[in-house]
Amino acid sequence: MASARVVQPAQAEPPVGSNPRTLIRRALPYIGYAVLIFVAFIEITPFALTIANSFKCDPAITAFPASFIPVPPFGVDCDVRDETGAVVGRLPATAQVNGATFNPTTSGYDQIFSDGEALPRWAFNTVIYAVGITILRLIFDSMAGYSLARLKFPGNRVLFFILLGVLMIPAVVLLIPRFIMLQQLGLLNTFTGYFLVLGADAFGILLMKQFFESIPGEIEEAASVDGANRLITFFRIVLPMATPALVALTIFSFQGQWNNFMDALIIVGTDESMYNLPLGLNQLRGSGQDIQFDLVLAGSVITTLPMAIIFFVFQRYFVEGVSYSGLKG
Amino acid sequence: MAAANSAAAKNVTPDRSQARGRAKMQEAISGYGFVLPAFVILLVFMILPLVVAGYFSLTDWNGVRPLSGEGAYEFIGLENYQRLLVEGRRVDDFYNALKNTVYYVLGVVPTQTILALVLAVIVNQKWLKGRGFFRTAFYFPSITSSIVVSMIFLFLFSNTGPVNGAIRALFPQYTPISWLADNTGVLHSILGIFGITEASAPVLGDTEIFRISLWEWLSGPSVAMFTIMLLAIWTTIGTMMVVYLAALQNIPSQVYEAAAVDGATQWQVFRGITLPLLRPTTFFVVTLGLIGTFQVFDQIFVLNTDNTKESTMSVAYLVYDLAFGAISDPQMGRATAAAITLFIIIFLATILQRRLTGGDRPVD
């Protein structure tokens, strides 16, 4: 017994260097870690630099984009003023940055928040669009998915195939006709138009249908025997059982709408007061070559922050949602 | 059926078939009622627009003349398609956009798929510590808006930006380039290293296919487009990695144990077992990738300038540009024709890749 225990590890691990294959096998974890750390660095650094530079005055962003450690004094004034308080120039980069450290300013943020209050309006619109469409989809997609999965009616299969067909229509094809139709209906640049166009989606219906097919149906049958109204049964009994799928649907549609650019461009793109944050951010960039990076980077941070907070709080569900749809797909 | 049966069983009436019929009817009514709101939206804002697009692609409507007015447009048959694809003022625009898009797709899809698979395999290793951290780090970029990512890249790759700074720190002799303003073809540069230029191989410059010279077709993506490709890969690998990781974790460990008993090496196990079992996932990831990249729009919209408009023009952006870009000369009809053509191209590409990868069925 004792000798076997001594011999076994020796067999598993022959002396180092005796066999090139063993050497490679031993090196693999180190190579693996090196690859992962390198990629993680590539994926994270841009965000770190964006946050750091959003707290600099624009001359410093251009001259020293790599310095990332904020040190006091905080709240530097980006304008250089004379004795009377009149602005005579911008704070030179070397006055704000010292090697890897810099004195942070909120100048970029102050500007985008004071500029005619456009940004708060865009943020408000984005919340309304994202929350409204998520709620509509939770109701409509799950109802349709449930019906396709569980209820028998003539044409059920046909609707399912139509759904698969709709899933294949590229968004680009819809761009112009949707614009024309909304224009004809007088719904361009309205909340109604936005909610109507995006209030249900084929992907969400499919997600819900597949979920309802994966859970047993006895409970609703029992409820329907009792003569309960099917709609009440659905919202009281069926929907609470579908929580995992509803969470996935919530995350997909909220994230999709928070970041939606192309649909917003078509539906509300001709009225600045109806913009969402992605459209607004594009507006901040301006059309010229001369980009005000202090505004653009501050706007980027503001646009991303709410989504990032939601992501870190509900991280598990994000990953599960993607895995779920990937495995089903 | 079961619901109808049990409902009927409760009714102890002589006429059971009538009750069963009523229950069936009620179920059907509920069935239609439940799908109604969602399918009205899909019908009006997904299917009808497709029909409308097909319809207007056969007209000469310019998008400005009011539709209600007399003679707003005329039917011109397939003339828009012919003008766009065969002969007309915009032919070279379309094929230039198609060339850019195809280079974009061919550069992004294989790269992001292979990188995602490699990362997923490493993250799935038993010895790995900090799995959650790596998964979060890789996934995070994909939750941000395409516009934010475009702004970040605009900053990173600007003339004085951190990327040029980093390259310069590593290679002091490097002269900074304006990545997003550079129209040089990447493949042209590579060919140039081997001494192949337009002057040295005049046949390439003289041969024209679809109004674009062979030399131009071989340009590869421009440096500006290449930067946008990096952006797409950078954003997407995390999502694709999470999909692969879920599939890897779904492979039962007995499969590997059996292989270990047979004395297979890790590489043999990967080639012979893991990869074939992942085939449906690969099909899914590649299909998603194809559909997404063929329609590249947001990033182009934000990052193109007058200077790089031609070298970063994608088909999806051309559709927008034809319809809304040229204020003096909008061409709704031709724009919808371009959109429908893109639809057909994406459809064919998906079928082709299904044939090439052997579809979504796993092999044993």
Interface residues (C-beta under 8 A of the other chain):
Chain A: R21 R25 P29 G32 Y33 V35 L36 V39 A40 I42 E43 I44 P46 F47 L49 T50 N53 I61 T62 A63 P65 A66 I139 F140 D141 M143 A144 Y146 S147 L148 L151 K152 F153 P154 N156 L159 I162 L163 V166 M168 I169 P170 A171 V172 V173 L174 L175 I176 P177 R178 F179 I180 M181 Q184 L196 V197 L198 G199 A200 D201 A202 I205 G217 E221 S224 V225 R230 L231 F234 Q255 W258 N259 F261 M262 L265 L277 P278 L281 N282 R285 Q289 I291 F293 V296 L297 G299 S300 T303 T304 M307 A308 F311 Q315 F318 V319 V322 S323 Y324 G326 L327 G329
Chain B: M1 A2 A3 S6 A7 K10 K24 Q26 E27 A28 I29 S30 G31 Y32 G33 F34 V35 P37 A38 F39 I41 L42 V44 F45 M46 I47 L48 P49 L50 V52 A53 F56 G63 L67 L115 V118 L119 I122 V123 Q125 W127 L128 F133 F134 R135 T136 A137 F138 Y139 F140 P141 I143 T144 S145 S146 I147 V148 M151 I152 F153 L154 F155 L156 S158 T160 G161 P162 G165 A166 W234 I237 G238 T239 V242 V243 L245 A246 A247 N250 T265 Q266 T281 F284 V285 L288 I291 F294 Q295 F297 D298 F301 V302 T305 V315 A316 V319 Y320 A323 M332 A335 T336 A339 I340 L342 F343 I346 F347 T350
